[in-house]
Structures are given as structure tokens and as C-alpha cells.
Amino acid sequence: MTDVSTTETVPRKRIDALDVARGVALVAMATYHFSWDLEFFGYLEPGTSTTGALKHYARSIAASFLFLVGVGIMLAHANGIRWPAFARRWLKIAAAAALITIATWFATRETFVFFGILHHIAFASLAGLFFLGLPWWALAAIAAAIFIGTPFLQSPIFTPLGMVWTGLSSTPPRSNDFVPVLPWFSAVLAGMAAAKLVFIARTPPRVLTPEGWSANSPLSRLLALFGRWSLTFYLLHQPILIGLVFLVSLAFPAQPPSFSAGCNAACTAQFEAEPCAVYCACAEAELEAAGKLESLLSEPASAQSDLETSAIIVQCAFEAGITGDGRNR
């Protein structure tokens, strides 16, 4: 591992502008998670938070957050690695990631989080140490190579759960939060490159110095506070949001979604829109004719174990030309 103790001294004082940027990313993340909560309780159509504009919104938030993680890694270790402080911080992140995995395993087992944003930050905090001594242009080049090259490296051999965290699986797993090593580590390296270029290789703009700009307004102070306590914010915001939506649902329950909307949203997450439309129309018509549609909507878990229901679903999938491996026939 490269020794960075000879690097130009960088002040250890916090930079308000970076804390505010982290706070903005955290608030944006909370707004996305709120849309997921609304969908979970039935106020949005199934698949709303994982498709279309919200899908791209979530990815942009994750990329910006990991970019800031990269900036933080470079600045934290610019004067040398303080191993005791680093170990304490890393153990907190790893423990929080494990807590998320355990909680989601019991709450939403079919889509539990096994390598989400916190897991990636724990990985990046260790892996980033091996890149500290590289010049900014090398970091930027590696980041670009990872981002561009990842799709060409993906293969079905990485599909098992023990390997899917690498990001090289050709079939993404079902998970409420999946941020694999590749290509997302490229965002961390890009942040490290930017930090080395702006803060270490040259004099940074005054706004990006501890003395240059202070969070003085109520809003900026609040955002900076969120940024300084980012791990606490991450762990607490979702239980609070879910609790609020749950309380609202007790007084104003959501209307159950239509079969076609839910079916199409779930299907198009893996397959093309045209065969999904054929499949869902077939399934809705056949299930209604067999008297199974109402039970599927009211009690989906028990209805899906019904042999006749399963046979209809399989037959319609075959007629629509879709298979269970994520590809159209």
C-alpha cells in the first residue's frame, strides 16, 4: 500500500461546503426512499420507484454520494492513515451495513439488502486505500475504464449470490438496495481523483476551504449537520419515514392496485414491454375466467401456491415468449 505521508499537508478541519453537499445527497436519498415507502404501502403503482425517472434519480443520488465518499477518503488520509480512527470508523460502517442486512432479511426477505450503499462504502473505504498514491489522472482513467468496461465483463457465472456483489452478473438480483462493486466503485475513484486534483495537486477554490465559506443560514447549517452525521441520518431516516406512512395508511388506506398495472410493472423490470403486455393480458383474462383473480389480488402469497393459478401463469408466460432467466424467447 502506498505511503501518502509525504503528500502536501491538507487541513483536517471540516469543510462546510462538503458537509452541505453530503447533506443535499442525503436529503435527496430520503426523498427517493419516501417514494419507495409510498409504493410499498400501495399509494403508488407497483414498480414506480424502480423504473423510469425515479430509477435514474436513484442512480444519480447513489453516484453523487459515492463520489463524495471518494473525496472524503482522499482528504481523510492525505496526511497519512490514522489507523485507530480509521478502524473505528470502518467498524461503525460495517456494523451498520450488517444491521441493514439483518433488518431487511426479516422485513422483506425476498428482496433483502445484501450489498447496498453502506456495504459498498465499507468496501470502498478499504479498497480506496490501495489507490491513494496514484496521480489524479490515473485515478480518473481507472474510474472511466471500470465504468465503460463493466458491461463487457458481465457473465452468468457470476450470478450465484456469493459472486453477484461484484456487479459482474448478467442478471441483477432482486434487492431493495443493490450497489455492487462494479461499476459503482468508479464513482468513488472519480471522487478521489477530483479531491487529489482540487485539494492536493493545487490550491483549492476558497469556497472549498475551511476558512473560505461557512454554513451560516438555517438551511445550510441543517444540511451541514446532516452531512456531519451522515451514518446516523442514513440509519434513522427510513424507519421514521416508514412509520409516518404507516400511520397515514391506518387513517387513509391506499386503494389496491389493478392487476394489469402491477403485473406490467413487475414484468418490465426484467423483460421487454411488448411480451409483458401480452403476458399480463393473458394472465388477467385466464385468471378471471377461472375465478382466481380476486384471490390473487387479495392474498397473493397463498394464491400463487395454487396449482391452477401457477399453471395459468406458466402457460401465459410461455405464450408471450418470456422465460425465467430474464430473456425473451
N, C-alpha and C positions, 0 to 999 in steps of 0.2 A: 504494500500500500504506500502511495507516495506521501512523503512528509511535506506538509504545507506550512510548516512553522516559519519558513523564510519568506513567505508571501508578505507583501506590503500590509502593514497594520490596518485593520478595519475596526472602527469603534464598536464596542459591544452594547452601547446604548441602543434602545429600541428606536426604530424609525416609524413615526406615526403614520406616514403615507402607506407603508407596507401593512401596518396593522389595520388601517382603514380598508385597504384593498382586500385583505383576508376577510374582514367583516362583511364587505359587499358580497364576496363569493359565498359566505356562509348564509347570508340572508337570501340570496338567490337560490341556494340549495334548499333552504327551508320552504320557499315558495313552490319549488318543484315537488318536494315531498308532500306538501299540502294537497297538490293535485292528485298525487298517488292515494292519499288518505280519502279524498272525496270519491275517487273511483272505487276504493276498497269498500266503502260504505254504500255504494250504489248511486251516488249523486252525479257521477259521470259515466258514460258508456264504457263497457269493458274494453281495455286496450288503449284508452285515450292517452294515458300518461306514458305509454311505451311506444307510441307511433307518432308520425307526423312531426309537427312543430315542437311539441313537448319533448320528443325523443332527442331532437337536435339541441334543444335548450338544455337538457340534462347533460349531454355530452360536452357542450361548451362550458358548463359550470365545472364539470369534473376536470376538463383540460386546464381551465384557469386556476383551479385550486391546486392541481399538481404542479403547475408552473410556479406558483408561489411557494410550494413545498421545496422545489429545486432552488429557488432564490434563498430560502431560509437555510437549506443545507450548506450552501456555499458561504453565506455570511456567518453562520454559526461556527464554522470550522476554519475560517480564513486565517486566524491567528494560531492555529493548531487545534487538535482534537482534545477536548477536556473529557476524558473517558468516564469519570464518575458521573458527571452531569449528563453526558450523552446516554449512558446506560440507564439512568433513572428515567429520562425522557422516553427512551425506546421501550422500556418495560411498561410504562403507562400506556403507550400507543398499542403495544401488542396485547396487553390485558384488555383494553377497550375493544379491540378487534375480536378477541375471543369472546367477550361478553356479547357482542352483536351476533356472532355465530350461534351461541347458545340460546339467546333470546329468540332469534328468528327460527331456530330449529323447532322450538316448541310452539311458536306463534303461527308460522307459515312453513311447515316442514317441506312441502313440495317445491318451494322457491326460496329456501333459506339462504342466507348470505354466507358464503364460504371464502370469498375473496373479493371483498368490496373495497371502498375507498380507504378505509382505515387499514385493512390488510396490505393494500398497495403502499400506503405511506410507511408502514413498518418495514416492508421490503425495501422501498426506495431509500429509507434512512440508513440502511446497511449498505445496499449496493452503491449508493451515491458516493460513499467514502472512497471507493476504488477509482473514481473519476475526478477527484479533487485536484490532482496535479496536472490535468490536461489543460491546454490553452483553450480559450473560448471558442475559437473556430473549429477545433477538433470536437468539442462537446456538441456544437451546433451540427457538425457533419454527421456525427453518430446518431443524434436525435432524428435528423432527416432520413438517414438510412433505415432506422428502425420503423419510422412512420410509413415510409414508402414500401419497404421490403416485407413487412409482416404478412400482408395478404398472399404473397408468393411462397411463404414458408408454411402456410396452414395445411394440415393434413388430418384425415380421420384417425390416424394412430395416436393423436393427442386428445381424443375425445374422452377417455376414461377420466373420472373425477380427480385421480391422482396427478394428471398432467394438464387438465383443462385450464388451470390457473395461469399457465404460461401464455395463454392467448393464441396458441398455435392450432387449436382445434378448429376444424372446418364447420362444426355445428355448435353454436353458442349454447351453453346450458341454461336451464330455467332458474333464474335467481333474481331476487328483488334488487340486488345491487351487485353488479359484476364489473370489476375494473381490473382486468388481467395485466400481467407484466407487460406483454406486448399487445398493442403498440403504445400503451399509456405511459410507459417509462420514458418515452420520447419527450413527453411534456415536462417531466422532471428534469431531464438533461437540458432541455431548452431553457428552463428557468435557471439552471446552474450556469449555462453559457451566458445568459443575459446578465446575471449577477457578476460574473467574472469580468465581463466587458465593461459594465457600467460602474461597478463599485471598486474593482480591484485593479483593472488594467489602466484606468484613467480616473480623473476626478469626477465624481457623480454630480448630476444637477443638484442645485441647492435644495430643491423640494424633497429630494431623496436622501437627505442627511438629517441626523437627529436635531441639529440646530436650525435647519432651514425652514421647516414647516411644522406647526403643532396643531393637533386636533382640538380646536377651541370652541367650535359651535356645538350645541347639544347633539345634533345628529352625528357629526364626525366623532365626538367623544364616545357616543354609544357604539358606533361601528368599530372604533379602535378597541373598545372594551371587548366586544365580541371577538375581534382578531387576536387579542392577547389571551383570551380564554377559549380558544377555538375547540379544543378537545371537549371541554365541559359543555359548550354550546352544542356540539355535534351529538353528544350522548343524551342531552336533555330535550332538545327541540322536538324530536319526533314523538316521544311519549306524551309530551304536552299537547302537540297538535292532534294526535290520535284521540287523546282524552277529550279535547274540545269537540271534535267532530262526532265522537260517540255520544256526548251529552246532547248535542243538537239532534242527532238521529233518534234519540228517545222521544223528543217532542215533535220532531218533523221527519218521520222516516221517509227514506227515498222510495220512489216508485221502482218496482222490479224492472230490469232491462228486458227488452224484447229478445226473443231467441235469435233472430237474424242478426241483430247488432252485435250481440255477444259472440255468436259463432263466427261472424266475419272478422271481428277484431282479433279473436284468438287464432283463427286460421291464417290471416295475412301476416301474423308475426313470424310465420315460418314459410308460407307458400305464396305464390302469385295470386293477385286479386281475382282473375278470371276463373280459375278452377275452384277457388274458395267460394265464389258466388254460386257456382253450380252445386258444390258440395252442400252448402248451407240451405239452399232452396230445396234440394232433395231430402236432406235430413228433416227439415221442418215439415215438409209435406208428408213424408212417410211416418214420422213420429206422431203427427196429429191424426193421421188415418188409423194408426194402431192404438190410439188413446194413451200414448206415453209422453206426450209433450208437456202436459201440465205437471206431471210428477217430476220430470227432468228439470223444469224451471223452479219448482218449489223445494225439491230435495235432490240436488244434482249428484251428491256423493252416493246415495243409495240407489238412485235411478240408473247411474252408469254401470252398476254391477248387475243390472237386469240383463239376462241373456238376449231377449228380443231387442231391447234398446241397443245393446252392443252390436248385434248383428246388423241392424239398420245403419248404424254409424259406419261400420266397416264396409258395407255394401255401397253406401253413398260415396265414401272416400275412394273406393275402387273405381266407381263410375266417373267420378270427377278427375281421376288421374293423379291423385296425390297419395304419397306414401308416408310412412312414419319417420323417415330419415331426413326430412327437411327438403326433399326434392320433388318436383313434379315428374310424373312418368312421361 
